[in-house]
Amino acid sequence: MLARLVGKNRMKLSSRTLQVLKNFSTINPSLLFKTGNVLTTMSPMKTVMARATVKESFPQTYAIFDLSRFIGVLSVFNDPEIVMEDSFLVISENNRVVNYTYADPEMIVTPPDKPIKFPDDPEIEFSLPSDVLLSVMKAMNILQLSEFSVSGNGIKIYVGAVDTKNPTGDTYKIEVGETEHQFGMIFKSENIKLIAGDYNVKITSRGLGYFKGDDVEYWIPTESSSNFGS
């Protein structure tokens, strides 16, 4: 389903945008929709940030407190039209109508207006194909490992699943690139909320990861157990 603007303050959401909203709901249960075609979110602890460029252009700014609930309401319809009023959304199809009230934007944790400037020359960079990402996430679940790792031995780069609190326990890794550095960058599994897809990954030695897909971007911090050059 393609994005369709059907009149002033009227729109229909594409399947991709709904997929993005579902993903963002796992990062922050609330969302501030801003005028334009860019959606941004930040975790309540202000650690993880995400940004998506969508097909639709939202004609006004409004806040949704429970994003999962909002998505659930949309699923009641087959192909709903959304009309933006001053204090609520009108979601309708044929003779079915839902009035959905906006939240107070002050109640929602939102990212800073100024985008994060990532260094031009990160120490770590590699491509992360969707099948490799899926494999690591599956391994974390099956092996009950709590961390996503990016490691380098001075020759190869690996992504994998580990538990640094149990160094003799099970691990899983896949080669994804080459490096001259030695490092072990650790991310909490609950912070790796990436929508399915291919990514270019950049990580600085100071502990910030940047995952860039076709239309989505994520900024995710590494954990204190990470190391670089040792």
C-alpha positions as CSV (number, residue, x, y, z in Angstrom):
1,M,0.0,0.0,0.0
2,L,1.5,3.3,-1.1
3,A,1.4,6.5,1.0
4,R,-1.5,8.7,-0.2
5,L,-2.4,12.2,0.7
6,V,-6.1,12.5,0.1
7,G,-6.7,16.1,0.9
8,K,-5.7,18.8,3.4
9,N,-4.9,17.2,6.8
10,R,-6.0,13.9,5.3
11,M,-3.7,10.9,4.7
12,K,-3.3,7.2,4.5
13,L,-0.2,5.4,5.9
14,S,1.9,3.1,3.8
15,S,2.7,-0.4,5.1
16,R,6.4,0.6,5.4
17,T,5.4,3.6,7.7
18,L,3.3,1.2,9.8
19,Q,6.4,-1.1,10.1
20,V,8.5,1.9,11.2
21,L,5.9,2.9,13.8
22,K,5.8,-0.7,15.2
23,N,9.6,-0.7,15.5
24,F,9.7,2.8,17.1
25,S,7.1,1.6,19.7
26,T,9.7,-0.9,20.9
27,I,12.1,2.0,21.6
28,N,9.7,4.4,23.2
29,P,6.0,3.7,23.8
30,S,5.1,7.3,22.8
31,L,5.8,9.4,19.7
32,L,5.7,13.0,18.6
33,F,4.7,13.3,15.0
34,K,6.3,16.5,13.6
35,T,5.3,18.3,10.4
36,G,7.2,16.8,7.4
37,N,8.3,13.4,6.4
38,V,10.8,12.6,9.2
39,L,9.9,10.6,12.3
40,T,12.3,10.5,15.3
41,T,12.2,8.8,18.6
42,M,14.4,8.4,21.7
43,S,14.2,5.8,24.5
44,P,12.8,6.9,27.8
45,M,16.3,6.6,29.3
46,K,17.6,8.9,26.5
47,T,20.2,6.4,25.4
48,V,18.9,5.1,22.0
49,M,17.8,7.4,19.2
50,A,16.2,6.5,15.9
51,R,15.2,8.5,12.8
52,A,13.2,7.4,9.7
53,T,12.4,9.2,6.5
54,V,8.9,8.1,5.4
55,K,6.8,8.4,2.2
56,E,4.1,10.6,3.8
57,S,4.4,14.2,4.7
58,F,2.6,14.9,8.0
59,P,0.7,18.2,7.7
60,Q,0.8,19.1,11.4
61,T,2.5,18.2,14.7
62,Y,0.7,16.0,17.2
63,A,1.6,13.5,20.0
64,I,0.5,9.9,20.5
65,F,1.0,8.6,24.1
66,D,0.5,4.9,23.4
67,L,1.9,4.1,20.0
68,S,1.1,0.4,20.2
69,R,-2.5,1.1,21.0
70,F,-2.7,3.6,18.1
71,I,-1.3,0.9,15.7
72,G,-3.8,-1.5,17.1
73,V,-6.7,0.9,16.4
74,L,-5.5,1.2,12.8
75,S,-5.5,-2.6,12.5
76,V,-9.2,-2.6,13.1
77,F,-9.6,-1.1,9.6
78,N,-8.6,-2.5,6.2
79,D,-7.5,0.8,4.6
80,P,-8.3,3.7,7.0
81,E,-8.2,7.4,6.2
82,I,-6.7,9.6,8.9
83,V,-7.9,13.2,9.3
84,M,-6.0,15.5,11.6
85,E,-8.2,17.8,13.7
86,D,-7.0,20.4,16.3
87,S,-7.2,18.0,19.3
88,F,-7.7,14.5,17.8
89,L,-7.4,12.2,14.8
90,V,-10.4,11.0,13.0
91,I,-9.7,7.4,11.7
92,S,-12.4,6.2,9.4
93,E,-13.3,3.7,6.6
94,N,-16.8,3.5,5.1
95,N,-19.2,3.8,8.1
96,R,-16.7,3.0,10.8
97,V,-15.1,6.0,12.7
98,V,-12.7,6.3,15.7
99,N,-11.8,9.7,17.2
100,Y,-8.4,9.3,18.7
101,T,-7.3,12.1,21.2
102,Y,-3.8,13.6,21.0
103,A,-1.5,13.5,24.0
104,D,0.3,16.4,25.7
105,P,3.7,16.6,23.9
106,E,5.3,17.6,27.2
107,M,4.6,14.1,28.5
108,I,6.8,12.5,25.8
109,V,10.5,12.0,25.7
110,T,11.7,13.3,22.4
111,P,15.1,13.6,20.7
112,P,16.9,16.9,20.4
113,D,16.0,19.0,17.4
114,K,19.6,19.1,16.3
115,P,20.7,15.8,14.8
116,I,23.7,13.9,16.2
117,K,26.8,14.6,14.2
118,F,28.7,11.3,13.8
119,P,32.5,11.4,13.3
120,D,33.6,11.2,9.6
121,D,36.4,8.7,10.4
122,P,35.1,6.1,12.9
123,E,37.6,3.5,13.9
124,I,35.1,0.6,13.1
125,E,33.0,0.3,10.0
126,F,31.4,-2.6,8.2
127,S,28.2,-3.8,6.4
128,L,25.6,-5.8,8.3
129,P,23.4,-7.8,5.9
130,S,19.8,-8.5,7.1
131,D,20.4,-12.3,7.2
132,V,23.4,-11.8,9.5
133,L,21.5,-9.5,11.8
134,L,18.6,-12.0,12.0
135,S,21.0,-14.8,12.7
136,V,22.6,-13.0,15.6
137,M,19.3,-12.0,17.1
138,K,18.0,-15.5,16.8
139,A,21.2,-16.8,18.5
140,M,20.8,-14.3,21.4
141,N,17.3,-15.6,21.9
142,I,18.1,-19.3,21.7
143,L,21.3,-19.2,23.7
144,Q,19.8,-16.7,26.1
145,L,22.7,-14.3,25.7
146,S,22.1,-10.7,26.8
147,E,24.5,-8.8,24.6
148,F,25.2,-8.0,21.0
149,S,29.0,-7.8,20.3
150,V,31.2,-6.3,17.6
151,S,34.7,-7.6,17.9
152,G,38.0,-7.3,16.1
153,N,41.2,-9.3,16.4
154,G,43.4,-7.0,14.2
155,I,42.4,-8.9,11.1
156,K,38.7,-9.7,11.0
157,I,35.6,-8.1,12.3
158,Y,32.9,-10.3,13.9
159,V,29.3,-9.6,15.1
160,G,27.9,-12.0,17.6
161,A,26.0,-12.8,20.8
162,V,27.7,-12.9,24.2
163,D,27.3,-12.5,27.9
164,T,30.3,-10.7,29.3
165,K,29.2,-11.5,32.8
166,N,29.8,-15.2,32.0
167,P,33.1,-15.3,30.0
168,T,33.2,-19.1,29.9
169,G,29.6,-19.4,28.7
170,D,28.2,-19.9,25.2
171,T,29.0,-17.4,22.4
172,Y,28.1,-17.0,18.7
173,K,29.8,-14.9,16.0
174,I,29.9,-14.3,12.3
175,E,32.7,-12.6,10.3
176,V,31.5,-9.4,8.6
177,G,34.7,-7.5,7.6
178,E,38.3,-6.6,8.1
179,T,40.2,-4.4,10.6
180,E,43.6,-3.4,11.8
181,H,42.3,-2.8,15.3
182,Q,41.6,-5.0,18.3
183,F,38.4,-4.3,20.1
184,G,35.3,-5.7,21.8
185,M,32.3,-3.4,21.5
186,I,29.3,-4.5,23.6
187,F,25.6,-3.4,23.2
188,K,22.8,-4.4,25.4
189,S,20.4,-6.8,23.5
190,E,17.4,-4.6,24.5
191,N,19.0,-1.6,22.8
192,I,19.3,-3.4,19.4
193,K,15.8,-2.6,18.2
194,L,16.7,-2.6,14.5
195,I,14.0,-2.9,11.9
196,A,14.7,-5.8,9.5
197,G,17.1,-4.8,6.7
198,D,20.7,-4.2,5.6
199,Y,22.8,-1.7,7.5
200,N,26.1,0.2,7.3
201,V,27.5,0.2,10.8
202,K,30.0,2.7,12.2
203,I,31.3,2.6,15.8
204,T,33.7,5.0,17.5
205,S,36.3,4.0,20.1
206,R,34.5,6.4,22.5
207,G,31.5,4.2,22.5
208,L,28.8,5.3,20.0
209,G,27.3,3.0,17.3
210,Y,25.6,4.3,14.2
211,F,23.4,1.9,12.2
212,K,22.2,3.3,8.9
213,G,19.6,1.5,6.7
214,D,17.9,2.6,3.5
215,D,15.4,4.9,5.3
216,V,16.1,4.4,9.0
217,E,19.0,5.3,11.3
218,Y,19.9,4.3,14.9
219,W,22.3,5.8,17.3
220,I,23.1,3.2,20.1
221,P,25.7,3.5,22.9
222,T,28.1,0.7,23.8
223,E,28.4,-0.6,27.3
224,S,31.2,0.1,29.8
225,S,32.4,-3.5,29.4
226,S,33.5,-2.5,25.8
227,N,37.2,-2.1,25.0
228,F,39.3,-0.7,22.1
229,G,43.0,-1.3,21.5
230,S,43.5,-3.8,24.2
